[in-house]
Amino acid sequence: MKDKLDIIKLNKKAWDNVAKTYNKEFHEEIHALFNYFCELLPKEGYILDLGSGTGLPYSKLLIEKGFNVLGIDLSSEMIKIAQKNVPEANFKDISMTDLNYNEEFDGIFSSYSLLHLNPQLFKETAKRIVQSLKKGAFFYLCLNGPWIDGADLDNDVIIKFKGENMYSRPYSKEEILNIFSPLGLKLLKFEKEIITSETWGKENMNTYIFKFE
């Protein structure tokens, strides 16, 4: 369990320390397939924003589209800001590795949160995600993929962001499908896009939409 404690503590400290600056400086562009995901969801559906951060932009957008939203994040400082940014949503400061719901959600949304887990924690959390979904529900996953096929993805996983160390690892499409397909998730859509921002630089963004069958 040492790896879990180290990674979670490392990332929590980093996000707590950068929360205020991050909220002022960075509101990410809407990712590919977000509207498609929302169109799949039932009216007034219950949606989990996994790693909701400051609540912007996605918790706010989901509320504006008429959904009921629960956002969770391991950073208590991020959660404090999210509660102010999106008072219509509910937020809890818990790690996604401690997710403990049973068939609660019509959809789960994860934008650049699961890449902060190592493969062991990722697999454990994937099971918790699927357990949290209702049958027929949908899962949106967005994270970075590798630049080079076959690269060692466990090199250079500690990155520096605004002076803080945090764990961040890309995941290949093969890895993602090998994790989620055996759990009963069917891939509906996949898109790959190169994006560039002042905050994160150039990234190989991979977006997946799954259905829990």
Secondary structure as GFF3:
##gff-version 3
##sequence-region A 1 213
A	DSSP	alpha_helix	2	25	.	.	.	ID=ss1
A	DSSP	alpha_helix	34	40	.	.	.	ID=ss2
A	DSSP	beta_strand	46	50	.	.	.	ID=ss3
A	DSSP	alpha_helix	58	64	.	.	.	ID=ss4
A	DSSP	beta_strand	68	72	.	.	.	ID=ss5
A	DSSP	alpha_helix	76	85	.	.	.	ID=ss6
A	DSSP	beta_strand	90	92	.	.	.	ID=ss7
A	DSSP	three_ten_helix	96	98	.	.	.	ID=ss8
A	DSSP	beta_strand	105	111	.	.	.	ID=ss9
A	DSSP	three_ten_helix	114	116	.	.	.	ID=ss10
A	DSSP	alpha_helix	119	132	.	.	.	ID=ss11
A	DSSP	beta_strand	133	144	.	.	.	ID=ss12
A	DSSP	beta_strand	158	161	.	.	.	ID=ss13
A	DSSP	beta_strand	164	167	.	.	.	ID=ss14
A	DSSP	alpha_helix	173	180	.	.	.	ID=ss15
A	DSSP	three_ten_helix	181	183	.	.	.	ID=ss16
A	DSSP	beta_strand	185	197	.	.	.	ID=ss17
A	DSSP	beta_strand	201	212	.	.	.	ID=ss18
###
